[in-house]
Amino acid sequence: MFEILATDGRARRGVLHTVHGDIQTPVFMNVGTCAAIKGGV
């Protein structure tokens, strides 16, 4: 579930509720794909 807390024009601030916990948005999430791991090693 996604809950919008505030808006300013087209920008918005919210909370993404998951079974593992809440995530404040906007957020930068690193994603470790196989290609990213190979390129960094």
Number of C-alpha atoms within 10 A of each C-alpha: 8 13 12 11 11 9 10 7 5 5 8 12 14 15 15 14 13 10 6 6 7 12 13 13 15 12 8 6 6 6 8 9 8 8 8 10 10 9 7 6 5
